[in-house]
Amino acid sequence: MDQARRKARSLLELVSHTMALEDQGVDMDDQVEELARELADRRGLWS
């Protein structure tokens, strides 16, 4: 799950920068956990 969290954080950092420019906030910790769960649920992603 740590690997999924790292991948999720790197993807969301790109999005959060764009959203900040548009004056839209992102709750990074919640979004990271949600995306990490989705990434970890994909079969064969880390193999």
N, CA, C and O of each residue as an XYZ file, in Angstrom:
188
protein
N       0.823     -1.194      0.000
C       0.000      0.000      0.000
C       0.869      1.261      0.000
O       0.443      2.302     -0.498
N       2.075      1.176      0.551
C       2.971      2.348      0.549
C       3.308      2.774     -0.867
O       3.364      3.967     -1.167
N       3.532      1.803     -1.734
C       3.858      2.117     -3.122
C       2.663      2.800     -3.802
O       2.843      3.744     -4.572
N       1.468      2.332     -3.522
C       0.264      2.954     -4.081
C       0.110      4.382     -3.569
O      -0.272      5.272     -4.330
N       0.402      4.611     -2.287
C       0.325      5.970     -1.734
C       1.333      6.903     -2.405
O       1.008      8.046     -2.727
N       2.557      6.412     -2.615
C       3.572      7.249     -3.274
C       3.135      7.615     -4.683
O       3.267      8.768     -5.094
N       2.616      6.644     -5.429
C       2.156      6.894     -6.792
C       0.978      7.870     -6.781
O       0.929      8.797     -7.589
N       0.041      7.662     -5.873
C      -1.127      8.541     -5.773
C      -0.697      9.969     -5.457
O      -1.188     10.917     -6.071
N       0.220     10.128     -4.501
C       0.677     11.469     -4.129
C       1.343     12.164     -5.322
O       1.110     13.350     -5.553
N       2.164     11.438     -6.075
C       2.852     12.075     -7.205
C       1.847     12.499     -8.276
O       1.999     13.562     -8.879
N       0.826     11.683     -8.517
C      -0.199     12.058     -9.493
C      -1.014     13.254     -9.015
O      -1.299     14.168     -9.790
N      -1.383     13.245     -7.758
C      -2.224     14.311     -7.229
C      -1.484     15.631     -7.058
O      -2.110     16.691     -7.076
N      -0.180     15.590     -6.895
C       0.576     16.847     -6.802
C       0.466     17.640     -8.098
O       0.399     18.869     -8.066
N       0.445     16.953     -9.233
C       0.264     17.634    -10.515
C      -1.114     18.281    -10.598
O      -1.245     19.421    -11.045
N      -2.134     17.555    -10.168
C      -3.498     18.050    -10.206
C      -3.686     19.203     -9.229
O      -4.339     20.195     -9.553
N      -3.119     19.077     -8.043
C      -3.329     20.115     -7.027
C      -2.741     21.449     -7.466
O      -3.294     22.503     -7.151
N      -1.634     21.416     -8.183
C      -1.039     22.659     -8.674
C      -1.993     23.342     -9.658
O      -2.228     24.547     -9.565
N      -2.533     22.578    -10.588
C      -3.470     23.132    -11.562
C      -4.716     23.660    -10.872
O      -5.211     24.736    -11.211
N      -5.222     22.910     -9.911
C      -6.431     23.342     -9.211
C      -6.171     24.594     -8.378
O      -7.050     25.446     -8.245
N      -4.984     24.709     -7.825
C      -4.647     25.915     -7.061
C      -4.643     27.135     -7.983
O      -5.072     28.218     -7.587
N      -4.163     26.957     -9.199
C      -4.176     28.063    -10.153
C      -5.600     28.484    -10.484
O      -5.854     29.650    -10.786
N      -6.522     27.539    -10.428
C      -7.927     27.835    -10.701
C      -8.689     28.194     -9.425
O      -9.915     28.305     -9.440
N      -7.964     28.375     -8.329
C      -8.539     28.728     -7.027
C      -9.518     27.672     -6.521
O     -10.568     27.989     -5.963
N      -9.145     26.408     -6.732
C      -9.934     25.287     -6.232
C      -9.044     24.480     -5.301
O      -7.921     24.128     -5.661
N      -9.534     24.190     -4.127
C      -8.736     23.454     -3.157
C      -8.866     21.940     -3.319
O      -9.865     21.431     -3.828
N      -7.842     21.249     -2.876
C      -7.845     19.790     -2.877
C      -7.380     19.345     -1.496
O      -6.338     19.797     -1.020
N      -8.140     18.464     -0.848
C      -7.715     17.883      0.426
C      -6.774     16.728      0.086
O      -7.209     15.600     -0.143
N      -5.494     17.029      0.059
C      -4.496     16.091     -0.448
C      -4.496     14.757      0.283
O      -4.464     13.712     -0.366
N      -4.529     14.757      1.608
C      -4.443     13.499      2.350
C      -5.611     12.571      2.036
O      -5.415     11.375      1.822
N      -6.825     13.116      2.009
C      -7.994     12.294      1.695
C      -7.928     11.776      0.266
O      -8.234     10.612      0.005
N      -7.532     12.633     -0.646
C      -7.442     12.234     -2.046
C      -6.368     11.172     -2.256
O      -6.565     10.238     -3.033
N      -5.237     11.307     -1.573
C      -4.158     10.326     -1.691
C      -4.649      8.958     -1.230
O      -4.425      7.953     -1.904
N      -5.315      8.925     -0.084
C      -5.799      7.639      0.438
C      -6.814      7.002     -0.503
O      -6.776      5.795     -0.741
N      -7.713      7.810     -1.031
C      -8.735      7.278     -1.932
C      -8.103      6.725     -3.214
O      -8.423      5.616     -3.641
N      -7.216      7.498     -3.816
C      -6.569      7.047     -5.044
C      -5.654      5.851     -4.774
O      -5.586      4.935     -5.593
N      -4.963      5.845     -3.658
C      -4.084      4.722     -3.310
C      -4.887      3.432     -3.191
O      -4.443      2.379     -3.649
N      -6.066      3.508     -2.578
C      -6.922      2.311     -2.478
C      -7.320      1.821     -3.868
O      -7.302      0.621     -4.141
N      -7.678      2.757     -4.740
C      -8.059      2.378     -6.098
C      -6.877      1.752     -6.843
O      -7.039      0.746     -7.535
N      -5.703      2.341     -6.703
C      -4.522      1.790     -7.362
C      -4.173      0.411     -6.814
O      -3.838     -0.496     -7.577
N      -4.249      0.251     -5.505
C      -3.894     -1.018     -4.871
C      -4.886     -2.119     -5.245
O      -4.521     -3.294     -5.265
N      -6.127     -1.755     -5.540
C      -7.147     -2.744     -5.893
C      -6.978     -3.286     -7.315
O      -7.569     -4.312     -7.651
N      -6.199     -2.630     -8.140
C      -5.998     -3.094     -9.524
C      -5.128     -4.344     -9.499
O      -4.014     -4.332     -8.975
N      -5.636     -5.383    -10.054
C      -4.889     -6.644    -10.079
C      -3.658     -6.533    -10.958
O      -3.720     -6.031    -12.080
N      -2.542     -7.007    -10.432
C      -1.312     -7.071    -11.209
C      -0.584     -5.753    -11.383
O       0.431     -5.697    -12.077
N      -1.084     -4.688    -10.765
C      -0.457     -3.391    -10.960
C       0.990     -3.370    -10.478
O       1.855     -2.786    -11.131
N       1.253     -4.001     -9.349
C       2.591     -3.936     -8.768
C       3.425     -5.176     -9.038
O       4.520     -5.313     -8.492
N       2.927     -6.080     -9.870
C       3.721     -7.301    -10.113
C       4.452     -7.239    -11.432
O       5.162     -8.180    -11.789
